[in-house]
Amino acid sequence: MTNAIIVLVTCKDRKQAQAIAQGLLEKKLIACANLIGRVESRFWWEGKIDHGKETMLVLKTQKNVLSRIITVVKTLHSYETPEIIALPIIGGSKDYLKWIKESVC
C-alpha cells in the first residue's frame, strides 16, 4: 500500500478544470492533473434526474494533502456540491509513485 491517491473532480467546463489544476499545481498539492473532456454526466439533483456535459479532472497526489485539495477545489469551483472523490493507489511503478511523493509538498 502507498500514500499516493487519485482524486476525481468533475468541472462545468475545460476552463474551470484548467484553473483548478493550475491552482493545485502552483500550491504543489498535486503532481499531475489529467483533463478529460466531453464527460456526459447523469445524476440526481434537487429531487430529479439531471444531466450535463463536464470535464473530469484526474489528480495524482498524496493522502496527507487531501484536506487542502478539497479546500482549494471548493474555493475555485462553481458547483454548490462539487464532486471530490479520493481513491487509493494500491500499487504501481515504484519510480512513478516516488515521483508523485517528491512532487507534492
N, C-alpha and C positions, 0 to 999 in steps of 0.2 A: 504494500500500500504506500502511496505517496501523498504529499500535501498539495499536489497540483490538482486544480479543479477546472472545469469548464463552466462558464456562466452563459446562459442563454437570455437574450433580451430582444423582444420584438419592438420595432420602432415604426412610427407612422410613415416614414419615407427614408430614402437614402441620405438626404441632407441631415436629418436628425441622427441617424445611425453614425454618420461620419463625425458629427460634433461630439457625440458621446464617446466614440472610440478615441478621438483625438484628446479629449479631456482626460480620459483614463490613462492613455499613454503618457501624456505630459506629467501626470502625477506619479508615474511609474507604478500604477496599480495593476497593470496587465502587461504581459509580454507580447501579446499578439491579439488582433481582432480580425475576424473574417466577417465581411458583409455579404449576406446572401439576399439578393433582390428578388422581387416578384413572389413573395411568400403569400399564398392565399390562406387566410385565417377564418375559421368559423368558430363561434363561441357564444356562450350565454352572457348577456349583458342587460342589466336592468329588467330582468324577468322575461326576456325574449331572445330568440336565436338571432344573432347578428353576423356580419361578415365584413371583411376588409382586405385590402392589399397592404402588405407590410414589408419591411426589410428586417431580416434576422441578423442579430449580432451573435457571433460565437467567440467568446472571450477566453483566452488561456491565462491562468493566474495561479495564485497561491491561496489556500484556505484562510490564512491568517489576515488577509486584507479584504475579505468578503464584505464585512460590515461597512467599510469605507467605500467600496464599489457601489453598494446599494445606496448609500447617501449621495454619491456623485450622480448616479443614474437618475435618482428621483429628482435631483436639482435640475438636470438638463432635459428631462423627459416631459412631454406634454400630456401623457395619459394620466388620468386620475389614479389608476391602479396598473402601473407598468408590470409586465411580466419580467421577473428577475428570478431565474431558477439556477441553482448551482448543482452540478453533478460531479461526483468524484472521478478522478482518473485513476483507475486501479493498476495501471501499468503502461508501459510504452518504451520507446527508445530512451535509454539512460542519458544519452547526450542531449536529447530534446528536453527531457524533464529537468536536467541540470540547467539548461539554457533558460527555461521558464523561471526556475528558482533564482538564478543570477540576475534576471531582468526585472524582477519585482522587488520593490522596497517595502 
